[in-house]
Amino acid sequence: IKILLNLVQADAGEVSLFGLHPQDSKSREKVGYLPELPGFWPELSAEEMLHFVASLRGHGSSKKIAPLLSSLGLKVRASRKMSGFSKGMLQRVGIAITLLNDPELIILDEPMSGLDPRAQEKFRMILKNQRSEGKTLLISSHALEDIRSLCSRVIVLEKSRITLDGPTET
């Protein structure tokens, strides 16, 4: 994941995203990433954080903020400072940021972490909708049921080596 996101360089081999080097801004525009522990400025509201990210990306993603907050159950709390948010609420803000630019590749690291069962189900439905729209999901998770329900292929890594690569049961 870190190599795909151009956070570290590969020791060997080559990697490309959409036929481009991960460092190319055109490839990065097509990627949404949710880290295991997203970090935010606690003095900002969820809405302010999303507007800030939208301004950095420099395109019309700000129109998607209200619908994203609503779909993730954050509409009522959108104007409150994130310093008072639970881990699950912060995770939902991270999900909104991940989906803000309508990415073609959605990379998720332990995406259900901190979410209550209702929020997990909502997020699963959002991800299934993304997948049905032709988006690619790359999920790093220990939650095998999420992998089975959201992914068509599974790769198991052990000490950075592939030990299993094949279709999930559908």
C-alpha positions in Angstrom: 0.0 0.0 0.0 2.8 2.4 0.9 4.5 1.8 -2.5 1.2 2.3 -4.4 0.7 5.6 -2.5 4.3 6.6 -3.2 5.1 6.8 0.5 8.1 4.4 0.1 10.1 3.3 -2.9 10.1 -0.4 -3.9 13.4 -2.3 -3.3 12.9 -4.2 -6.6 10.4 -4.5 -9.4 8.1 -1.9 -10.9 4.8 -0.5 -9.9 2.3 1.5 -11.9 -1.2 2.9 -11.3 -3.4 3.4 -14.3 -0.3 3.0 -16.5 1.5 5.8 -14.6 4.2 6.0 -11.9 2.5 6.4 -8.4 4.4 9.8 -8.2 2.4 11.1 -11.2 -0.3 13.5 -10.0 -2.7 12.1 -12.6 -2.5 8.6 -11.0 -2.9 10.1 -7.5 -6.1 11.9 -8.5 -7.7 8.6 -9.1 -7.0 7.1 -5.7 -8.8 7.4 -2.4 -7.0 6.2 0.7 -8.3 5.5 4.2 -5.5 4.9 6.7 -6.0 2.6 9.7 -5.7 5.6 12.0 -6.8 8.8 10.1 -5.6 12.0 11.8 -7.5 15.3 11.8 -7.2 18.7 13.3 -9.5 18.5 16.3 -10.4 22.2 16.2 -12.1 21.8 12.8 -15.5 20.5 12.2 -16.1 17.5 9.8 -17.6 19.9 7.3 -14.6 22.3 7.5 -12.2 19.4 7.2 -13.9 18.2 4.0 -14.0 21.7 2.5 -10.3 22.0 3.3 -9.5 18.7 1.5 -11.7 19.7 -1.4 -9.8 23.0 -1.8 -6.5 21.1 -1.8 -7.8 18.9 -4.6 -8.9 21.9 -6.6 -12.0 20.6 -8.3 -15.7 20.3 -7.8 -15.6 17.8 -5.0 -17.1 20.3 -2.5 -20.5 19.6 -4.0 -20.2 16.0 -2.7 -19.6 17.0 0.9 -23.3 17.3 2.1 -24.4 14.0 0.5 -21.3 12.2 1.8 -21.9 13.5 5.4 -25.5 12.5 5.2 -24.8 9.0 3.8 -22.4 8.4 6.6 -24.7 9.6 9.4 -22.7 12.8 10.1 -25.1 15.4 8.8 -26.4 16.4 12.3 -22.8 16.7 13.7 -21.1 18.1 10.6 -20.6 21.6 12.1 -19.3 20.3 15.5 -15.6 20.3 16.3 -14.0 16.9 15.8 -12.3 17.0 19.2 -15.6 15.7 20.6 -16.0 12.9 18.0 -15.8 9.2 18.9 -13.3 6.9 17.1 -16.2 5.7 14.9 -17.2 9.2 14.0 -13.6 10.1 13.1 -13.5 7.0 11.0 -16.6 8.1 9.1 -15.0 11.5 8.4 -12.0 9.6 7.0 -14.3 7.6 4.8 -15.9 10.8 3.5 -12.5 12.2 2.7 -11.5 8.9 0.9 -14.6 9.1 -1.3 -14.6 12.8 -1.8 -12.8 12.8 -5.2 -14.8 9.9 -6.6 -11.7 7.7 -6.9 -11.3 4.8 -9.3 -9.1 2.9 -6.8 -10.2 2.9 -3.1 -7.5 1.8 -0.7 -8.7 0.9 2.8 -6.6 -0.1 5.7 -8.8 -1.8 8.4 -11.8 0.3 7.3 -14.3 -1.1 9.9 -12.1 -0.2 12.8 -14.1 1.8 15.4 -17.4 1.6 13.6 -20.5 0.3 15.4 -22.4 -2.5 13.7 -24.9 -0.1 12.1 -22.2 2.1 10.7 -20.3 -1.0 9.4 -23.4 -2.1 7.5 -23.9 1.4 6.0 -20.2 1.5 5.0 -20.4 -2.0 3.4 -23.4 -0.8 1.3 -21.5 2.3 0.2 -18.5 0.1 -0.8 -20.7 -2.4 -2.6 -22.3 0.6 -4.5 -18.8 1.8 -5.4 -17.8 -1.6 -6.6 -21.0 -1.9 -8.7 -20.0 1.5 -10.3 -16.8 -0.1 -11.5 -14.5 1.1 -8.7 -11.7 -1.1 -7.5 -11.4 -1.8 -3.8 -8.1 -2.7 -2.2 -8.7 -3.7 1.4 -6.2 -4.6 4.0 -8.1 -6.3 6.8 -8.1 -9.0 9.4 -11.9 -9.1 9.2 -12.4 -12.1 6.8 -16.1 -11.7 6.5 -15.7 -8.1 5.2 -13.2 -9.5 2.6 -15.6 -12.2 1.6 -18.5 -9.8 1.2 -16.7 -7.0 -0.5 -13.9 -8.5 -2.6 -13.8 -10.9 -5.5 -10.2 -11.8 -5.0 -8.0 -12.3 -1.9 -4.3 -12.2 -1.5 -2.8 -13.3 1.8 0.7 -12.0 2.7 3.0 -13.5 5.2 6.2 -11.7 5.9 5.8 -9.7 2.7 5.4 -12.9 0.6 2.2 -14.0 -1.1 1.0 -17.2 0.4 -2.5 -17.3 -1.1 -3.9 -15.6 -4.2 -7.3 -16.5 -5.6 -11.0 -15.8 -5.8 -13.1 -15.3 -2.7 -16.2 -17.5 -2.2 -19.3 -15.8 -3.5 
